[in-house]
């Protein structure tokens, strides 16, 4: 069900991906759950998810179509842009990749399941002339789609960048990650009145640059950390955008769904909950 707060944004809260074997061990999925049935269980609890696999491989329309028919009417997907347009860009080929990507995610648009396209940029993607020009060209090619951009390098934390995103009505992704040199800081800047977007990666400073995802994203948010974010989201973000996407990427040991449910409780505390 779509969750709404009176006097505020429509919120879509969930996790980055949903198919994790360790979530069975943690108790989120029932014992013996097959990976093919995880989405069915997931949609009974959350009403949105990020599609991780579209970063690893180009989405194909038939597979996306099948996925659209499995979820409830008001369920939304945030589809990650494939890595051939962010991390493994080949000069002269990336525009064709955009075309293939558009074709692949078309069912999300047709079924009104698309929350946005998530552009994850790598840590080495600094605010240089070369990368600025590429990002501008990429956004031009993706024009007409709802876009959210996640920066990992702190050189993009700049008012000129925010102003350009505002001009394009592109969403700046607010990230919660460790306080480490050169990492993009935690901000509550809203650049798109249609959508704000928050991603929780965890604050595991020791494991962040280990090269091991199981260590990097192994983090369980404390209640006070989630309470701080709930206050920020309610006072600084929900008042500026019609819709909000909030996703937890600290998937190790089932921490993401647990933290997402805690945040939902905090966000809807003291508000009248409407379900449509």
N, C-alpha and C positions, 0 to 999 in steps of 0.2 A: 504494500500500500504506500502511496505517496504521503510523506509526512510533511506537514506544514505548521508553521508557527503563526498565530494571529499577529497581525501588524508587521510581518517580516517575510523573509525569503522562503521559497520552497527549497527544501534541502534534500540532497541525495547523499547519503552516508554509506560507505561500504569499505571494501578492501581492494588492494591491488592484486587482482587475480583471485581465484577461488579454489583452484585444483592443487591442493597440497596434501600429500600423504601424512605429514606430521600433524595435520589438523584432526586426523582420526585419533592419534595417540593423545592429543590434548583434550579430546572429548567434544570438540565442536561438531564433528561428523560422527554418526553412529558407527560402532565397530563393524567392520566388514563392508563399509561403503565403497563401491567401485567408483573410479574417477569419472566414468560416464554419467554417474548419478549425482555428482557433487553440486552441479549447478541447480538441480531441482531442490536439494536441501538448502542451498545458499539463499535462493529466492524466497524461502519461507521466513527468512530472518531479515535480509537486507533487500533494498530495492534499487541497488546500483552496484556496478563493479567496473574496475579497469580491465580491459583486455590486454593481458601481458603478451600473449603469443603473437599479436600483430606487430610487436617490435622485432621478434626473432624471424618471422617469415611473412611474406606478403599475404594479406588476407584474400581469400577466394570467396566470391559471392555465394556459391551454393552452401558452403559451410556456415557463413554468416546468416544466411537465410534460415537454415535449420535452427541455429541458435536463437534467432528472433522468435521463432514459433514455439520455443520451449519455455519462454519466460512470461511472467504476467504482463498484462496490458501496459501498466505504467512503469515497468522496469526500464532502466537506462544503462547504456554502456558508454564508457569513455575509452575510445580506441587509441592505443599508442601508435604513433607514426613509426613505420618500419625503419630499422637501423640503417638501411641503405640510403636514407635521406637525412640521417643525423650523425651516425658514428662511422659509417663506411661509405662515405659519399664518393662517387666516381664522376669526375668532370665529364660533362657531355652526356651522362646517362641518367642523372637524377630526375630530370624533368619527365622522362618516360616512366620512372618509378612512381612519380606522383600520379600520373595518369592511371597506372595499374592499380595503385592504392585506391583511388577514387572509385574505380570499377568494383573493387573488392568489397568496399564498405557500403556500397549503394543500398543493400537491403536495410541497413540501419536507418538510413534516411527514409526509405519507403515505408518502413514500419514505425517511424517516429520513435526510434530507440536510441538515437545518438545524442548523448549529452554534449560531447565535444571530441575533437581530435587532440590528443596530448602529444606535444612535441617535447621529448626528453633530450636535452642537449648534454654532451659529455663535459667533464670537468675541464678539459683542455680547450673548450670552445670559449676563448676569451673575446673581449670586445675589441677586436682588431678590425681594420678596414676590410680585410678579406672575409672574415666571418660576418661582419655587419652586412656586407653586400649579399652574401649568400643567404642569410636569414631573411632579408628583405625580398629577395627573389623567390625564396621558398614560400613565404607568406603570400606573395602575389599569385603563385601557382595554386595555392590552396584557397584562394579567395572564394567567398560564398559559403564556406564551411565554418562552423563554430570551432575556434582554435584556442587552446591554452598552451602557453610556453613555459617550460621549466628550465631555468638557468641553474647551473651548478657552480659557475665561477662568479666571484663577487664583483668583477669589473662591470657586470651588467646592472648592478644596483645603482642606478643613475637616473636622475629626473628626466633627462632627455629620452632615455629608453622608455620610461613609463609614459611620457607624453606621446611618443610614437605608437605605443601599444594602444593608448586611449584613442588616438586618431583612427587607428585601424579597427577598433572594437575587438581587440585580441586580449584574452585574459592572461594576466601575469599569475603564475602559480606561486602561491606562498608555500615555502618548504620548511619543515621542521627536521633539522638534521644537526649533527654535532657542531659545536663552536670550534672550528678548525681553520687555520690560515687558508685564505683564498676560496673558502666555500661560501656560497650565496647565503646571506643572513636571513634570519626569520623576520619577515615583514608582514604587515597587514594592508598593503597597498592594493586597492581595487582599481583596475584599469578598464573594466567592461561592465556597464550597467546591467547586462544580461546574465553575467555569470562571474562568480568568484570561485576560486579553486584552492584547496589546501591539501598538501600531501605530507603524511607523517612517515618519516624514514627511521625514526629512532635516534637516540643520542649516544650511540656506542662509539665514543671517540677512539678507544683502543682498537676496535675491530674494523673501523670505517675504511681504512686504506690497506687492509690485510690482503685484499684480493680474493677473499673467501666470503661469498654472500651469506653463508650461515653465520659467520661472525659479524659481518657488516650490519645486518639487519636484526641481530639478536638483541632486542630491547623491549622492556615492559614499562610503559609509561606509568609514572606515579599519579595518584589521584590529583595532587596539587598541580602537576604539569598539565593535565587535561582540563582542570578547572580554569587555569589561566587562559588556555586556548578557547574554552567555551565562552568566557567573558569577552575575549577579543572578537570572536566570531559574531557574537550577538550585538556588541556595541559598535564595532568598527567596520564590519564586513556585510552583515545581513541588511543593514540599513542602506547600503549602496548598490546592491545588485538584486535582481529579481529571483535568481536561482543560485544555489551553492552546491558545489561538489566537494566532498570531503572523503579522502581515502587513506587507509593505513597500509603501509608497505613493510612493516616490521612483522613479516609473516612467520618467522621462526617460532616453533613450539606453540603455534596458535595464538600468539600475542595480538596480532592484528584484529581479528574479530572480537576478542575480549575487550581490547581498548576502544574499538569502534562503538560497541554497545555501551560502554561506560560514558563515552562522549555524548552519545545520543541522550542518555539519561540526564546528563548535565545540561545539555542544550535545551531540553524540553522541561526542565525543572522550572516551576513558577510560571509556565506558559500553558495556555489552553491548547491541547493537542487536537488537531483536526486530521482526519484521514479521509481521502477522497479516492 
